[in-house]
Amino acid sequence: MHVRHLSLGDFRSYPTAEVALEPGVSTLVGLNGQGKTNLVEAIGYLASLGSHRVSTDAPLVRFGAERAIVRAAVVTREREAMLELEINPGRANRARLGRSALTRPRDLLGNLRTVLFAPEDLALVKGDPGERRRFLDDLLVARQPRWAAVRADHDRILKQRAALLKTAQPLLRKGSRRPRHPGRLTEGIDADAERESALHTLDVWNAQLAQTAAPLLYARLRLVHDLAPHLARTYDEVSAGQSDARISYRASVRDEAAARIAAGEIPTIEELHEELLAAYDQARPQEIERGVNLVGPHRDDLLLTLGELPAKGYASHGESWSFALGLKLAAYHLLRHDLRDDPVLILDDVFAELDVGRRERLAELIADCEQVLITAAVPADVPDSLTGQTFSVTLGEIRSEVSADE
């Protein structure tokens, strides 16, 4: 799989941009602020419907413009397809595949797959659990786009359940209130009825939440199981065998089930469904007291360890970089294995952060990838062994550089 041509309209700093790309290595060279990262961000957005730099769409649209267009010709083994996204902040985005308008932008997922590594990915090791959950879920969707719908349904139900906990919290926390004055008997009965109604509604939301949380949790556990051997190998290759990198899953369920999952056990979806319902019941007093959802995939974490120590807090800066890079390369190899086709590998300002040894090892590891897109501030950051297209990016002007060999 590779991107043959990229077209932008009012995306980030570009009123328009046209970039013809080839298989192999393409390097975009430019100082900070010149627009090189905007180009690979656009490709990543087209593949995942998300940016690795911002969490909302508004910054993606050029100042003063109403919308942005990202369009790419993508070549796979079977065919070439034209993918297009219209980004409309505050309104629904629109997508097209070839000449056909799609019902939802997420229907575009799966037509272009990328693995993007950038300095921001250091948060996979040093950041909050949310960064690692997003990594897992994005990889799930890249593997099988249908998980985007499950993820969206789970998030929607989670928000509705959280709203119930907050609005019903005063009543649920106080419980049944019997009036002290005989004249207020009706008031006390009404309070009891309201509380029972709120508890019943909470049970209904529990059932709905478990219906989406159980398959999502199961899919994550399968993913961690499949990803682990790839990580062990890629970390070893990047770091020259300096340590033993491992991953495990910490689930926010009851202690016994959490321990089995942390040890690598993968319960069935049905078993996870029953466990989540039981965990909701166990956590009910705390959830009512705090007014928040405390159980489920949204509270879980991917645990990263080097040897016997957690990577977060113990790994050096170089080890943290190697771990984050190892995770992304493991994701790349997992997708390559699953799909029998290479995703597009994007390395955004990565080589400048690595020492000479890690640069050379990374260059060797990506030499056989179908398409690699690299951004760098100066050409010297990129190992000489990575030959291919080079583009100079200056104030949004993209110029193809002719190599000395030509």
Stockholm file with secondary structure:
# STOCKHOLM 1.0

chainA/1-406         MHVRHLSLGDFRSYPTAEVALEPGVSTLVGLNGQGKTNLVEAIGYLASLGSHRVSTDAPLVRFGAERAIVRAAVVTREREAMLELEINPGRANRARLGRSALTRPRDLLGNLRTVLFAPEDLALVKGDPGERRRFLDDLLVARQPRWAAVRADHDRILKQRAALLKTAQPLLRKGSRRPRHPGRLTEGIDADAERESALHTLDVWNAQLAQTAAPLLYARLRLVHDLAPHLARTYDEVSAGQSDARISYRASVRDEAAARIAAGEIPTIEELHEELLAAYDQARPQEIERGVNLVGPHRDDLLLTLGELPAKGYASHGESWSFALGLKLAAYHLLRHDLRDDPVLILDDVFAELDVGRRERLAELIADCEQVLITAAVPADVPDSLTGQTFSVTLGEIRSEVSADE
#=GR chainA/1-406 SS CEEEEEEEEEETTEEEEEEECCSEEEEEECCTTSSHHHHHHHHHHHHHSSCSSCSSSGGGBCTTCSCEEEEEEEECSSCEEEEEEEECTTSCCEEEETTEECSSGGGGTTSSCEEEECGGGGHHHHSCHHHHHHHHHHHHHHHCTTHHHHHHHHHHHHHHHHHHHHHSHHHHHHCCCCCSSGGGHHHHHHHHHHHHHHHHHHHHHHHHHHHHHHHHHHHHHHHHHHHHHHHHHHHHHHHTSCSCEEEEEECSSCHHHHHHHHTTCCCCHHHHHHHHHHHHHHHHHHHHHHTSCCSSGGGCEEEEEETTEEHHHHSCHHHHHHHHHHHHHHHHHHHHHHHSSCCEEEEESCGGGSCHHHHHHHHHHTTTCSEEEEEESSGGGSCTTCCEEEEEEETTEEEEECCTTC
#=GC SS_cons         CEEEEEEEEEETTEEEEEEECCSEEEEEECCTTSSHHHHHHHHHHHHHSSCSSCSSSGGGBCTTCSCEEEEEEEECSSCEEEEEEEECTTSCCEEEETTEECSSGGGGTTSSCEEEECGGGGHHHHSCHHHHHHHHHHHHHHHCTTHHHHHHHHHHHHHHHHHHHHHSHHHHHHCCCCCSSGGGHHHHHHHHHHHHHHHHHHHHHHHHHHHHHHHHHHHHHHHHHHHHHHHHHHHHHHHTSCSCEEEEEECSSCHHHHHHHHTTCCCCHHHHHHHHHHHHHHHHHHHHHHTSCCSSGGGCEEEEEETTEEHHHHSCHHHHHHHHHHHHHHHHHHHHHHHSSCCEEEEESCGGGSCHHHHHHHHHHTTTCSEEEEEESSGGGSCTTCCEEEEEEETTEEEEECCTTC
//
